[in-house]
Amino acid sequence: MQKKDIKILNAMDEIYTDNPEYGYRFIHAQLKEDGYAIGNNRVLKYMGILGIQAIYPTKKKLTSIKNSEHKIYPYLLKPYWEKIDKKTKRVKIETPNEIWSGDITYIRTNGGFMYLAAVIDWHSRAILSYKISNSMDATLATEVLEDALSKYPKPRIFNSDQGSQYTSKDHTDILKSFKIDISMNGKGRSIDNIMIERFFRTLKHNNIYISDYKSIKELKVGVKSYIHKYNFKRFHSSLDYKKPMNVYLESVKMVA
């Protein structure tokens, strides 16, 4: 693939991250406005390469390919959405380890795509575990889950999308062994897992897009540094300008 094609892919990635509701026509219009010479058909082709599609009415990512043979579990978080804060329009989770979410996102690099899997606590927005890999199989999801469970008290509910990495027997068996309730997004509803989707968006805008990582090693070091900053040093508006991991650790002590 030529450099000009990589440049267009990068531009499309940024447009989609800002506007996940955009279909190919809107992405094409934005690219044209930004000075790229490209037709609708090539935009569609490149959306396939990136694995993106407008989230309304559906969203399908390369990182969330469903396996029809795997069991799909019901979405258990609807009661929490019904108690949404009318003032802030935010879901309020009262305690840590009530809900964890897991997801995988792609990170574009000069050498191709890498994949980042992470687990987040909904109450504190703290990232409890993550891993970067050049593959996105079930092992990536299970290793991140196992790492989080080895460090912190188990959650009551674990939510994910319907991607095969999370519906796999290996992943669901871990959750069952810890007696964790399994919850999965409704079909095509990325908003059901909004906490970790927001984190991925923040990571890409505040780190990935503004960093010129020359190697996978640089990428891993940079992301590690950013996640530490996000957890321990970055104020979070939804936490009354407290820091996610500080909120998590203090809350865990209070619950204990």
C-alpha positions as CSV (number, residue, x, y, z in Angstrom):
1,M,0.0,0.0,0.0
2,Q,1.4,3.4,-1.0
3,K,2.0,6.3,1.4
4,K,-0.9,8.3,0.0
5,D,-3.3,5.4,0.8
6,I,-1.9,5.1,4.4
7,K,-2.5,8.9,4.7
8,I,-6.1,8.5,3.6
9,L,-6.7,5.6,6.0
10,N,-5.3,7.6,8.9
11,A,-7.6,10.5,8.0
12,M,-10.6,8.2,7.8
13,D,-9.7,6.7,11.2
14,E,-9.6,10.2,12.8
15,I,-12.9,11.2,11.1
16,Y,-14.6,8.1,12.3
17,T,-13.4,8.4,15.8
18,D,-14.8,11.9,16.0
19,N,-18.0,11.0,14.2
20,P,-18.8,7.2,14.7
21,E,-22.3,7.8,13.2
22,Y,-20.8,8.6,9.8
23,G,-21.4,6.3,6.9
24,Y,-19.3,6.3,3.7
25,R,-21.1,9.3,2.2
26,F,-20.3,11.5,5.1
27,I,-16.8,10.2,5.4
28,H,-16.3,10.8,1.6
29,A,-17.7,14.4,2.0
30,Q,-15.3,15.1,4.8
31,L,-12.3,13.7,3.0
32,K,-13.2,15.8,-0.1
33,E,-13.5,18.9,2.1
34,D,-10.1,18.1,3.6
35,G,-8.5,18.0,0.1
36,Y,-8.3,14.3,-0.6
37,A,-9.0,13.1,-4.1
38,I,-11.0,9.9,-3.6
39,G,-14.2,8.3,-4.8
40,N,-17.1,6.7,-2.9
41,N,-16.1,3.2,-3.9
42,R,-12.6,3.6,-2.5
43,V,-14.0,5.0,0.7
44,L,-16.2,1.9,1.0
45,K,-13.1,-0.3,0.3
46,Y,-11.0,1.5,2.9
47,M,-13.8,1.3,5.5
48,G,-13.7,-2.4,5.0
49,I,-9.9,-2.4,5.6
50,L,-10.4,-0.4,8.8
51,G,-13.4,-2.5,9.8
52,I,-15.7,0.4,10.5
53,Q,-19.3,1.1,9.8
54,A,-21.7,3.8,11.1
55,I,-23.0,2.9,14.5
56,Y,-26.6,3.8,13.6
57,P,-28.4,1.6,12.9
58,T,-25.5,-0.8,13.4
59,K,-21.9,-0.8,14.2
60,K,-19.5,-3.5,13.0
61,K,-15.8,-3.4,13.8
62,L,-13.1,-5.6,12.7
63,T,-12.4,-6.2,16.4
64,S,-15.9,-7.5,17.0
65,I,-16.5,-10.3,14.6
66,K,-19.3,-12.6,15.9
67,N,-19.1,-16.3,16.0
68,S,-22.6,-17.8,15.3
69,E,-21.6,-21.0,17.2
70,H,-20.9,-19.2,20.5
71,K,-23.6,-18.5,23.1
72,I,-24.7,-14.9,23.3
73,Y,-25.6,-13.7,26.9
74,P,-28.3,-11.1,27.6
75,Y,-27.4,-7.5,28.3
76,L,-27.7,-7.0,32.1
77,L,-27.1,-3.2,32.4
78,K,-30.5,-1.9,31.4
79,P,-31.5,-1.3,35.0
80,Y,-28.5,1.0,35.4
81,W,-29.5,3.0,32.4
82,E,-33.0,3.5,33.8
83,K,-31.4,5.2,36.8
84,I,-29.4,7.6,34.7
85,D,-28.6,11.0,36.4
86,K,-31.0,13.5,34.8
87,K,-28.7,16.4,35.4
88,T,-25.5,15.0,34.0
89,K,-27.0,12.3,31.7
90,R,-24.5,9.8,33.1
91,V,-24.9,6.3,34.4
92,K,-24.1,6.4,38.1
93,I,-22.5,3.2,39.6
94,E,-22.3,3.5,43.3
95,T,-19.5,1.1,44.1
96,P,-16.3,-0.3,42.6
97,N,-16.3,-3.8,41.0
98,E,-20.1,-3.6,40.4
99,I,-19.4,-3.6,36.6
100,W,-16.3,-4.2,34.6
101,S,-16.2,-3.9,30.8
102,G,-13.8,-5.4,28.3
103,D,-13.2,-4.5,24.7
104,I,-10.6,-4.4,21.9
105,T,-9.7,-1.5,19.6
106,Y,-7.2,-1.3,16.8
107,I,-4.2,1.1,16.8
108,R,-2.8,2.0,13.4
109,T,1.0,2.1,13.1
110,N,3.4,2.6,10.2
111,G,3.8,-1.2,10.0
112,G,0.1,-2.1,10.1
113,F,-2.4,-2.5,12.8
114,M,-2.0,-3.5,16.5
115,Y,-4.8,-4.4,18.9
116,L,-5.4,-3.1,22.4
117,A,-7.5,-5.0,24.8
118,A,-8.5,-3.4,28.1
119,V,-10.7,-3.8,31.2
120,I,-12.3,-0.8,32.9
121,D,-14.2,-0.4,36.1
122,W,-17.5,1.6,35.5
123,H,-17.6,3.2,39.0
124,S,-14.1,4.8,38.9
125,R,-13.4,4.7,35.1
126,A,-10.0,3.1,36.1
127,I,-8.2,0.9,33.6
128,L,-7.5,-2.3,35.6
129,S,-5.6,-4.2,32.9
130,Y,-4.6,-3.9,29.3
131,K,-2.4,-5.5,26.6
132,I,-1.2,-4.6,23.1
133,S,-0.9,-7.4,20.6
134,N,-0.5,-7.9,16.9
135,S,-3.3,-10.4,16.9
136,M,-6.9,-10.2,18.3
137,D,-7.8,-13.8,19.1
138,A,-9.5,-15.0,22.3
139,T,-6.1,-15.2,24.1
140,L,-5.8,-11.4,24.1
141,A,-9.1,-11.0,25.9
142,T,-8.6,-13.8,28.3
143,E,-5.1,-12.7,29.3
144,V,-6.3,-9.2,30.1
145,L,-9.2,-10.6,32.1
146,E,-7.0,-13.0,34.1
147,D,-4.5,-10.2,34.8
148,A,-7.3,-7.9,36.2
149,L,-8.7,-10.7,38.3
150,S,-5.3,-11.5,39.7
151,K,-4.9,-7.9,40.9
152,Y,-8.3,-6.7,42.1
153,P,-11.5,-8.1,43.7
154,K,-13.8,-9.6,41.1
155,P,-16.8,-7.7,39.7
156,R,-20.4,-8.6,40.0
157,I,-21.0,-8.1,36.2
158,F,-18.6,-8.3,33.3
159,N,-19.9,-6.6,30.1
160,S,-18.5,-6.9,26.6
161,D,-19.6,-6.9,23.0
162,Q,-20.6,-10.0,21.0
163,G,-17.1,-10.4,19.5
164,S,-15.8,-13.9,19.3
165,Q,-13.0,-13.1,21.7
166,Y,-15.5,-12.5,24.4
167,T,-18.1,-15.1,23.6
168,S,-15.4,-17.8,23.4
169,K,-15.6,-20.7,25.9
170,D,-12.2,-19.8,27.3
171,H,-13.3,-16.3,28.2
172,T,-16.8,-17.2,29.5
173,D,-15.4,-20.2,31.5
174,I,-13.1,-17.8,33.4
175,L,-16.1,-15.6,34.3
176,K,-18.2,-18.6,35.3
177,S,-15.4,-20.0,37.5
178,F,-15.4,-16.7,39.5
179,K,-19.2,-16.6,39.6
180,I,-19.3,-13.4,37.6
181,D,-22.5,-12.5,35.8
182,I,-21.9,-12.3,32.0
183,S,-23.5,-9.4,30.1
184,M,-23.2,-8.7,26.4
185,N,-24.1,-5.6,24.3
186,G,-27.2,-5.7,22.1
187,K,-26.5,-6.3,18.5
188,G,-25.0,-3.2,16.9
189,R,-25.2,-1.1,20.1
190,S,-21.7,0.1,21.0
191,I,-23.3,2.6,23.4
192,D,-24.1,-0.4,25.7
193,N,-20.3,-0.5,26.5
194,I,-19.9,3.2,26.5
195,M,-17.4,3.5,29.4
196,I,-14.6,1.7,27.6
197,E,-15.5,3.2,24.2
198,R,-15.0,6.6,25.7
199,F,-11.6,5.6,27.1
200,F,-10.5,4.3,23.7
201,R,-11.6,7.6,22.1
202,T,-9.7,9.6,24.8
203,L,-6.6,7.5,24.3
204,K,-6.6,7.9,20.5
205,H,-7.1,11.6,20.7
206,N,-4.7,12.4,23.5
207,N,-2.0,10.0,22.7
208,I,-2.1,7.9,19.5
209,Y,-3.0,10.6,17.0
210,I,-0.4,13.1,18.3
211,S,2.4,10.7,18.7
212,D,4.7,9.6,15.9
213,Y,5.5,6.1,17.2
214,K,8.3,4.6,15.0
215,S,8.1,1.1,16.4
216,I,5.9,-1.3,18.3
217,K,8.3,-0.9,21.3
218,E,7.7,2.9,21.2
219,L,4.0,2.4,20.9
220,K,3.9,0.1,24.0
221,V,6.0,2.4,26.1
222,G,3.9,5.4,25.0
223,V,0.6,3.7,25.7
224,K,1.8,2.4,29.1
225,S,2.9,5.9,30.1
226,Y,-0.5,7.4,29.0
227,I,-2.6,4.8,30.8
228,H,-0.6,5.5,34.0
229,K,-1.2,9.2,33.5
230,Y,-4.9,8.5,32.8
231,N,-5.3,6.4,35.9
232,F,-3.2,8.4,38.4
233,K,-2.7,11.9,37.2
234,R,-5.5,13.0,34.9
235,F,-8.6,14.6,36.4
236,H,-11.9,13.1,35.3
237,S,-14.9,15.5,35.1
238,S,-17.4,12.7,35.8
239,L,-15.5,11.9,39.0
240,D,-15.8,15.5,40.3
241,Y,-12.3,16.1,39.0
242,K,-10.7,13.2,40.9
243,K,-8.4,10.6,39.3
244,P,-9.7,7.2,38.3
245,M,-7.3,4.8,40.0
246,N,-7.3,7.0,43.2
247,V,-11.1,6.8,43.2
248,Y,-11.0,3.0,42.6
249,L,-8.5,2.2,45.4
250,E,-10.2,4.5,47.9
251,S,-13.6,3.0,47.1
252,V,-12.3,-0.5,47.4
253,K,-11.0,0.3,50.9
254,M,-14.3,1.8,51.9
255,V,-16.3,-1.3,50.7
256,A,-13.9,-3.7,52.4
